Amino acid sequence: MRKLPTTLESKMKIRFQDCDPYGHLNNSKYIDYIMTARGDQLIEFYDFDIYKMAQQAKLGWVAAQTQISYLHPAHIMEEVIIQTQLIQSGEKSLVVEAIMWNHNKSVAKALMWGKLVHYNLQTKKSQNHAEELKQFFKQIINPLKEDLSFEQRAMFLKNSVSKEDNKTMAN
């Protein structure tokens, strides 16, 4: 069995229609970009299609909680890298971390933690993960090395900007 990657990345370009009058990505659009990237990454890296699963098995995940911190603005037509990873897995829930980076991953634009609850679309109730899913999650989980709160993780990322990028952002 091949080892699956635990941290996934993909590139996206910030589009005009998703920006405010100042050329910054609209706050609500960060979540859209991140969720779109994660769905695409699951298919590309794991051949795990959550949309097909919802249609065929009538199972999926619903957002139970979303925490997001806007660290540095993303600008119109900027290429960003969206990095995602599963950081927690429970009987009925998952926590996914997503970081939106600039093009060379030297500046974190946003941090998001999303708690997702496994959901049966027919019964309209949460449900435990099947054993097959639990085994899959064990292969891809990448828990944070330290027991950090969301706020601590956000501050760490915000403060880890390189000196060269600090000069660029100040201008």
Sequence and secondary structure as in RCSB ss.txt:
>XXXX:A:sequence
MRKLPTTLESKMKIRFQDCDPYGHLNNSKYIDYIMTARGDQLIEFYDFDIYKMAQQAKLGWVAAQTQISYLHPAH
IMEEVIIQTQLIQSGEKSLVVEAIMWNHNKSVAKALMWGKLVHYNLQTKKSQNHAEELKQFFKQIINPLKEDLSF
EQRAMFLKNSVSKEDNKTMAN
>XXXX:A:secstr
     SEEEEEEE  GGGB TTSBB HHHHHHHHHHHHHHHHHHHH   HHHHHHHT EEEEEEEEEEEE S  B
TT EEEEEEEEEEE SSEEEEEEEEE TTSSSEEEEEEEEEEEEETTTTEE    HHHHHHHHHHB   SS   H
HHHHHHHHHT  HHHHHHHH 
